[in-house]
Amino acid sequence: MGRIVGYFKGVRKEAGRVRWPKKDALLPAIVTVLIITAFTAIFLLVEDLAAGTLIQQLRDAFSSIRG
C-alpha cells in the first residue's frame, strides 16, 4: 500500500514541475489536435471503404473458382 501512495505522491510532485501552457496557447493547440484527428478519421474511413470494396470485388471475382 505504501508503494502505491508513494507512486501517487511522486506523480503529484512531477505534475507540479510541468510547465503547463497558458490559456492563450491552449486553444490553438486544441484546435490543431481536433483538425488532425478529424483528418485522420476521414482518411481511415476512406481507406476502410476502399479496402472493403476491393475485398468484395476479389470475392466476387474468385467465387466462380470455388464453385
N, C-alpha and C positions, 0 to 999 in steps of 0.2 A: 504494500500500500504506500509505503514511504517513497518508493521509486516513482510511482505514478504522480504523487504530489510534487516531488522534486522535478519531474519532467515538465509539468504544467507551470511551475514557478519559473523554470528556465525559458519556457515559451513566452510567458508574460514579460520576462526581463528582456528577451531578444526583441519582442514586438515594440518595446519602448525605445529600442535603439534604431528602429527602422525610420528612415526619412520618408514620411508619408507625403503624397502630392498635395499641393494646395487645391482649393476648390476650383479656381480658375483653370487649372491644368487638368483637373479630373474629368470635366465634361467632354473636352475633345478626345481624351483617351477612351472614354466610354463609347462615344460615337464611332471612333475608329474600330474598336473591337466589335461593335454591333454590325458595322458595314462589312468587315472581313468575315464575320460569322454568317451573315446573310449570303454573301457571295459564295462562300464555301458550301453552304447548304444547297443553293441553287445549282452549283456545279455538280455536286454529288447526286442531286436529283436527276439532272440531265444525263449524267453518266450511268446511273442505275437504270433509267428508262431505255437508254441506248443498248446497254448490255442485255436487258430483258428482251428487247426486240430482236437482237442478234441471236440470242439463245433460242427464242421461239422459232425464228426462221431456220436455224440449224436443225431443230427438232422436226420441223415440217419437211425439210429437205431430206433428212435421213429416215423419216418414218417409213418410206417405201422400202428401204433396205431391210428393216426389221420384219416387214411382212404384214 
